[in-house]
Amino acid sequence: MTQLKKTALTPGWDVSIFRTMINIKQPTSQSFAKWMNEVRGANFSLSDTCFHKNAAALRAHIESHISDNLADYLASLTKNEHDRIEALEDLEEWLHEMIDLNEKMASSRKRHLALVEDAVKRQRTSYSSYRSLPARPAASSSNAIASVPSIPSHILASGSVGEVWFQTDSNLV
């Protein structure tokens, strides 16, 4: 294999693969398993070169390049669970644990997204129901002042009354 690499590959191929491997962070849109296999494949191709990483160095590299979402999920684990994962010494066991965590995180995110979408649908339905209520009869001049809507207390408290009540549409001006 070493001889094949020397004769078939252009000089500097190993530096190119190494630079690519060390600079690619796990994309948020890609599963940990797929990204990790790409990193391991690059590391394997660097066997018999000075750029090849041993198991401990590869784990440290992978750990430092996981997606921000997975890192946040890992940080949200209980101390006991986090310590249990950190204590895993075998690279394969640790990788399988990280794959499981990534799948749990993805499942949790899907559930969260479904809940948010459901809440938005309910909000729209509620708003549509409100808008379909019959209009109030016009106020007579004697009670016109009484029919002026009051400013909600949360707007008064925020100090943004002017922003809310005096917005204009640039297309209308």
C-alpha positions as CSV (number, residue, x, y, z in Angstrom):
1,M,0.0,0.0,0.0
2,T,2.8,2.4,0.9
3,Q,4.5,1.7,-2.5
4,L,1.2,2.3,-4.3
5,K,0.8,5.6,-2.5
6,K,4.3,6.7,-3.5
7,T,3.9,5.8,-7.2
8,A,0.2,6.5,-7.9
9,L,-0.4,9.7,-6.0
10,T,0.9,13.2,-6.6
11,P,3.3,14.7,-4.1
12,G,1.5,16.5,-1.3
13,W,-1.7,14.4,-1.5
14,D,-1.3,13.6,2.2
15,V,-1.0,17.2,3.2
16,S,-4.1,18.1,1.2
17,I,-6.2,15.3,2.8
18,F,-4.9,16.2,6.3
19,R,-5.7,19.9,5.9
20,T,-9.2,19.0,4.6
21,M,-9.7,16.5,7.5
22,I,-8.6,18.9,10.3
23,N,-10.6,21.9,8.9
24,I,-14.0,20.4,8.4
25,K,-16.5,20.8,11.3
26,Q,-19.5,18.6,11.3
27,P,-22.2,20.4,9.4
28,T,-25.5,20.9,11.3
29,S,-27.4,19.3,8.4
30,Q,-25.3,16.1,8.4
31,S,-25.6,13.2,10.8
32,F,-22.7,12.5,13.2
33,A,-22.3,9.0,11.7
34,K,-21.9,10.2,8.1
35,W,-19.5,13.0,9.0
36,M,-17.5,10.8,11.4
37,N,-17.1,8.1,8.7
38,E,-15.7,10.8,6.3
39,V,-13.2,11.9,9.0
40,R,-12.2,8.3,9.7
41,G,-11.9,7.5,6.0
42,A,-9.5,10.5,5.5
43,N,-7.5,9.4,8.6
44,F,-7.3,5.8,7.3
45,S,-6.0,7.0,3.9
46,L,-3.3,8.8,5.9
47,S,-2.0,5.5,7.3
48,D,1.7,5.1,7.0
49,T,2.2,8.9,6.9
50,C,3.2,11.3,9.6
51,F,-0.4,12.8,9.5
52,H,-2.2,9.7,10.6
53,K,-3.9,10.1,14.0
54,N,-4.0,7.4,16.6
55,A,-7.3,6.6,18.4
56,A,-6.9,9.1,21.2
57,A,-5.9,11.9,18.8
58,L,-8.8,11.0,16.4
59,R,-11.3,11.1,19.3
60,A,-10.0,14.5,20.4
61,H,-10.2,15.8,16.9
62,I,-13.8,14.5,16.3
63,E,-14.9,15.8,19.7
64,S,-13.6,19.3,19.0
65,H,-15.3,19.4,15.6
66,I,-18.8,18.1,16.3
67,S,-21.7,20.4,15.3
68,D,-22.7,23.1,17.8
69,N,-26.1,21.5,18.1
70,L,-24.6,18.2,19.2
71,A,-22.1,19.9,21.5
72,D,-25.0,21.8,23.1
73,Y,-27.0,18.6,23.4
74,L,-24.0,16.8,25.0
75,A,-23.6,19.7,27.4
76,S,-27.3,19.4,28.4
77,L,-26.9,15.9,29.7
78,T,-26.9,15.2,33.4
79,K,-23.5,15.1,35.0
80,N,-23.6,11.4,35.5
81,E,-24.5,10.7,31.9
82,H,-21.8,13.2,30.6
83,D,-19.2,11.6,32.9
84,R,-20.1,8.1,31.7
85,I,-19.6,9.1,28.1
86,E,-16.3,10.9,28.8
87,A,-15.1,7.8,30.7
88,L,-15.4,5.6,27.7
89,E,-11.9,4.7,26.6
90,D,-12.6,2.5,23.6
91,L,-13.0,4.7,20.5
92,E,-15.6,2.4,18.9
93,E,-17.8,2.5,22.1
94,W,-17.5,6.2,22.3
95,L,-18.4,6.7,18.6
96,H,-21.4,4.4,19.0
97,E,-22.5,6.5,22.0
98,M,-22.1,9.7,20.1
99,I,-24.1,8.3,17.2
100,D,-26.9,7.4,19.7
101,L,-26.8,10.9,21.2
102,N,-27.0,12.4,17.7
103,E,-30.1,10.3,16.9
104,K,-31.7,11.2,20.2
105,M,-31.0,14.9,19.6
106,A,-32.5,14.7,16.0
107,S,-35.6,13.0,17.4
108,S,-36.0,15.6,20.1
109,R,-35.6,18.4,17.6
110,K,-38.3,16.8,15.3
111,R,-40.7,16.6,18.3
112,H,-39.9,20.2,19.2
113,L,-40.5,21.4,15.7
114,A,-43.8,19.5,15.5
115,L,-44.9,21.1,18.8
116,V,-44.0,24.5,17.5
117,E,-45.8,24.0,14.2
118,D,-48.9,22.8,16.1
119,A,-48.8,25.8,18.4
120,V,-48.5,28.1,15.3
121,K,-51.5,26.4,13.6
122,R,-53.6,26.8,16.8
123,Q,-52.6,30.4,17.0
124,R,-53.6,31.0,13.4
125,T,-56.9,29.2,13.9
126,S,-57.5,31.3,17.0
127,Y,-56.7,34.5,15.2
128,S,-58.9,33.5,12.2
129,S,-61.8,32.8,14.6
130,Y,-61.3,36.2,16.2
131,R,-61.2,38.0,12.8
132,S,-64.4,36.3,11.7
133,L,-66.4,37.7,14.6
134,P,-69.1,40.2,13.6
135,A,-68.0,43.8,13.8
136,R,-69.2,45.9,16.7
137,P,-71.9,48.5,15.8
138,A,-70.6,52.0,15.2
139,A,-70.4,54.2,18.3
140,S,-72.6,57.2,18.5
141,S,-71.0,60.6,19.0
142,S,-72.1,60.6,22.6
143,N,-70.1,57.5,23.5
144,A,-67.4,57.8,20.9
145,I,-64.8,58.5,23.6
146,A,-65.8,55.4,25.5
147,S,-65.3,53.2,22.4
148,V,-61.6,54.2,21.8
149,P,-59.5,51.1,22.4
150,S,-57.2,51.3,25.4
151,I,-53.4,50.6,25.0
152,P,-52.6,47.2,26.4
153,S,-50.6,47.4,29.6
154,H,-47.7,45.3,28.3
155,I,-47.1,47.9,25.6
156,L,-47.3,50.8,28.0
157,A,-44.8,49.0,30.3
158,S,-42.4,48.5,27.4
159,G,-42.3,52.2,26.5
160,S,-42.9,51.3,22.8
161,V,-46.3,53.0,22.4
162,G,-45.1,55.3,19.6
163,E,-43.6,52.4,17.7
164,V,-46.8,50.4,17.9
165,W,-49.4,53.1,17.3
166,F,-47.6,55.3,14.7
167,Q,-46.1,52.8,12.3
168,T,-46.7,53.6,8.6
169,D,-46.6,51.5,5.5
170,S,-44.0,53.0,3.1
171,N,-46.2,51.9,0.1
172,L,-49.0,54.1,1.3
173,V,-47.1,57.3,1.7
